Amino acid sequence: MLAIFNSQSPAMAVLHEYGVKHAYSFDDKTRLDNKIYVFLKQLIEQGIEPDNYNPEAVKKYAARNLTGIQCELFKAVLERK
């Protein structure tokens, strides 16, 4: 996976928690251009090993888990009436 976000994006923390090796900020354009070049060159010439994602992070951000958290919030709001 190649991911490019603003350094202040919450996605960057999530991607790092997942263990994504090629998650970059576009704040430093000069270095970013080189990182993208190296990534694409490696992909074309020899392929890239898939990232081994952190299973705890995958579970933490899974739709089922996040939906459960959201439902708990809604339930708490409704019970406060």
N, C-alpha and C positions, 0 to 999 in steps of 0.2 A: 504494500500500500504506500502510495505517495500522498501526503496530506500537506497542504499549505494554508495557513491561517494567520490572522493578525495575532501577534504575540499576547495580546490581552484577551483573546477569545477563550472562553471556558473549554472549548474543544481541545485546546492544546494540553491542558492538564489531564483530560480524559484519555487522549491518545497516548500520552506518556505513561499514564497508569495502565493502559492496555499493554504497553510494551511495543508500540509502533516505532520502528527504527528510523523511518523516513518521514517524520513529522517536522515541518519547518515553518518558521515565521517569515513573512515577507517584509519584515522591517529592514533587513540588510540585503538589499537587492543584489549587490555584487556577489556576496557569498551565496545567496540563494540561487543565482544563475549557475554557479559552479556546482552546487549540490544537485540541482536538477539535471545538469549535463552528466555528472558522474552517475546518477541513478539511471538515467535513460541509456547511457552507454553500457553500463553493466547489464541492464535488462536485455538489451539487444544482443550483446556479445556472449553472455554466458548465463543469462537468466538470474533471477534473484530468489533466494530461499524465502519461502513464506514466513511471515512473522509468527512466532509462538506467543499468542495472546495470553495474558494473565487471566486464568480462569475465574479468579475472584472478582476482577474488574468486569469481565464479561457478565457474570451473574449480577453484579451490582447495578449495571446499566441496562440490563435486559428489560424489554418492554413489560414482561410479566411483573417484575419487581417494581419498576417505576409506576406502573398502573396501580399496583397494590398500595404504594405510598400515597398516590393521588387519591385513591378511594378512601383511605384512612383519613386524609385531610377533609374530604367532603363529609364523611361520617361525623367527624368531630365538629364541623361547622353546623351540621343539621341538628346535632344533639345539644347545641348551645342555645337553641331557640327558646 
